[in-house]
Every structure is written in structure tokens, then in C-alpha cells.
Amino acid sequence: MTLIAIFFVTFLNVITSFHLLRRYASKETVLQLFFVLIWTLHYVIGNLLVLFSRDYTFIYSRFDYFETSYLIALLIGQYFIWTYLYLLNLSKDAGIFYVPLRERSRPALFILLFASMFFGFLLIYLIGPSSYFSQELAQYRARLGDYAFAGVGVYYYLAGILLPATILMGAYATTYRKLGNILIFIIAMAVSLLVFVPLGGRGRVMNILLVLLLNFIILRGEFRISKLITVRTASFLVAIIAVSFLWGRWREGPTGVETAGGYGEVAYSLSIDTTRLQFQSFILDRYPVGGIYHGSHYLESLLGPFYSMTKLPPAGLIPELSSQWYSETVWVPDLKSAISPSYIGEIYLNFGAFGVLIAPFLFFLLVRGAMRLGNERSALSVAVVVYFIQFSLFHGGLYALFDMLMLVMPMLLFTRLFSEQVPAGQALAQGARGRLVAGT
């Protein structure tokens, strides 16, 4: 009966997704539209992949052991999307047109970009090229100071400004397509690859491309479903699915875990990166309804490397969850990996059922706070919020909040500085060819 209920809620999720996509496929509701797409990835596409490969979703544990908690996770998804969208609908809309970066901001962008490149090369020099490009460094990225020398973290975070600088330059080159701008962006991407990939930062380089894609879509201003789903976007999604599959196979390979093979194996590999429902169901089943960390984990994630200065014991949410997950579902004790609990799973681990209840309200405050920190009319600000807040935090959680703030805050502040400003009391509309038309 529980499995039947799971399939019923899955069908309900499909209807919810279809209804909301039709409702929000308009320029005025960018945050809503993209969150519906993110939610669909988790609760429709990822959910179906998990169900298709449910015989070995938990590797060596039976899916029916977790059916009840999986059903609860699906119902939480319904509660979250309707509550969060209701809150967004109540909030003040930024306007129906989003502006690009200012053309005259080019000199300041160049200074920012080359300064961040300098710090990137300085980090490589201080650690030493032979050590920096060794295979071992990525494994020690979380303990960079132990691997290199005390205080290197300062240079690491200064070099991290290269990511927002590259994104800003890419957005500028996309809007003002001159050869010089494009060449500078290509150089910035090459340096970003050189700096971030040895630190295990392949995902960070992908972040640049995905945020720029979102920025382009938002500036284009055409949000009808028939326009969004084109040959190019379909090809991009196929490429993402292929990378996700290969990444899942590569990541799970070293553990020695063997799956059943065939189409089920493909579905299992894809489900790893498309949803966190399997981890949420494990968390809901194994951890107390009153929570276990009671907010100490959020303090730890907010302070990051400075948490040790508080002399408080580490919460250790991610290591503890990962150890229990792999021990019970893979039968590999103390596996050196990490399970991203998702935003919902993480808040349940901290505050239990009460955390789930307040989850959409807290998420709304995070999104609105980020929007106000940047320029609410800037396409790039919206792209940053959609990707780094609505997607990354919802998909993974706030367990790396310090690193997230070090990336997102500079992007939003620089976007506010370099974007076109709209005078108070003046509205903007989009002309037939994407021209700005001001009116009162």
C-alpha cells in the first residue's frame, strides 16, 4: 500500500509541475519559474529515476525498509513548493525587465579580473607548482593549511574572487560581443581552470558556465515553454545528463559497489545527482523527530575555518551522516566521502519536524536577502540567486555556508556596482526586439 501511495504522490507531482510551469512561464515570475524547474528535477525526474532503480537504491538495503519515510519526503516536497511559491507571490516584484551590466564598467571589471588572477597565481606560487598540480592536493583541500602552511587560507579565499570576476566578465562579453571582451573572457576561463581544477574544483568551473547560461536566458526575456525547450537547450540537457551519468559511475566506482546492471544501473547513476530523496528518506527514518544538532551545525558552517576559535566541539553533521549512510546501505564503514543531505534533510537533522515546518519560510528569507544584497533588476543577480541559492542550497544544503558566502556575496555586491541602475518611480518594459523602453 505504501508503494502505491508513493506512485500516487509521484503522479500528483507530475500534475503539480505541469500546472506550475504553465502558470509561471512568464518574465514577471523568474524566481518562481526556475524554482519549479529545480523542484521538478528532484521530485519528478529524480524521483522517477529512484523508483525505477529502487531494488538497489540503497545498494544492500531493501527499498521497502524506507518506503514510509520516502513517502513522507515526497509529501514534504508538496508542502515546500506551495508554501515557498505563496511567499514569493506575496513579495514585491522587481519589475518585468532585467538589465545587463553597464558598458562603461569595463575598466573596473578588468581591474577586478586581473587582481583576482594575480592572487590565483600567487596561491600557486606559495604552495609550489609541483605540489599544487599533484594528485594529492584535491584530497587535502579542506585542510589546505595543513598541506601547505598556516595562513594559506587567506590567499585561497582571495584567489576565490576569480570565480565571480570570471562570471562578471563572461556576462559582460555576452552582452557586448566585441573580440577583445571575448578574448579576455577566454583567458579568464583558462586561468580559472588552472586555479580551481587542481583543488578539486571542477564543479566551480561548471558554475561559471551555468550562471552565464541563466544570465543569457533571463536577458533574452522569452519564458514560454515552447521557446525554452529548443534544440539547443535539449542538447545542453542531454550533455548534462551524460556528464552526470559518467560522474556518478566514476564516483561510485572506487567504493567497490556493484549494481544490478542494465537500464537500472543507468537510472541509479543518474539519480545520484538529480535528487536527494533517497538521502532524505534515510535521514527521516534514522534520526529523531526532535532533531539532533539543534543549530550547532549552522553555526559551524557559518563560521567555517573560524569555528575552531570558539573552542566549541565540532558538530560533524556531514561526517556522521556519511559514515552512517555508507555503513548501513553500502556496508563500508568509515568511507571517506560526503553525503549532501539537501536543504530539507539538513534542517530536519538540526530541528526535526519543526525544522521541516519552517524550512520554506527560512529559504524565502535567504532568497529575498540575497536579492536585496544585489541589484534586484539585474539579470546576473537573478542568475546568481537562482543557481547558488535556489539550486545549490536546496540540492545540497547549507553545510558549506562559509564558502558559499565567500562566492555569492562578492558576485551580488559587484553586480549591484556594475549593473544599470533604474531610477526610483520609473518602470521598464521590453520592446519587440529586446530594447529598453522607459516610462512612468
Secondary structure as GFF3:
##gff-version 3
##sequence-region A 1 440
A	DSSP	alpha_helix	2	24	.	.	.	ID=ss1
A	DSSP	three_ten_helix	27	29	.	.	.	ID=ss2
A	DSSP	alpha_helix	30	40	.	.	.	ID=ss3
A	DSSP	pi_helix	41	46	.	.	.	ID=ss4
A	DSSP	alpha_helix	47	52	.	.	.	ID=ss5
A	DSSP	three_ten_helix	54	56	.	.	.	ID=ss6
A	DSSP	three_ten_helix	63	66	.	.	.	ID=ss7
A	DSSP	alpha_helix	67	90	.	.	.	ID=ss8
A	DSSP	three_ten_helix	103	105	.	.	.	ID=ss9
A	DSSP	alpha_helix	106	127	.	.	.	ID=ss10
A	DSSP	alpha_helix	129	132	.	.	.	ID=ss11
A	DSSP	three_ten_helix	137	143	.	.	.	ID=ss12
A	DSSP	alpha_helix	144	147	.	.	.	ID=ss13
A	DSSP	alpha_helix	152	159	.	.	.	ID=ss14
A	DSSP	alpha_helix	162	175	.	.	.	ID=ss15
A	DSSP	alpha_helix	179	196	.	.	.	ID=ss16
A	DSSP	three_ten_helix	197	199	.	.	.	ID=ss17
A	DSSP	alpha_helix	202	220	.	.	.	ID=ss18
A	DSSP	alpha_helix	225	228	.	.	.	ID=ss19
A	DSSP	alpha_helix	231	252	.	.	.	ID=ss20
A	DSSP	three_ten_helix	253	255	.	.	.	ID=ss21
A	DSSP	alpha_helix	262	274	.	.	.	ID=ss22
A	DSSP	alpha_helix	277	286	.	.	.	ID=ss23
A	DSSP	alpha_helix	296	303	.	.	.	ID=ss24
A	DSSP	three_ten_helix	304	310	.	.	.	ID=ss25
A	DSSP	alpha_helix	317	329	.	.	.	ID=ss26
A	DSSP	alpha_helix	342	373	.	.	.	ID=ss27
A	DSSP	alpha_helix	379	384	.	.	.	ID=ss28
A	DSSP	pi_helix	385	391	.	.	.	ID=ss29
A	DSSP	alpha_helix	392	395	.	.	.	ID=ss30
A	DSSP	alpha_helix	401	418	.	.	.	ID=ss31
A	DSSP	beta_strand	427	430	.	.	.	ID=ss32
A	DSSP	beta_strand	436	439	.	.	.	ID=ss33
###
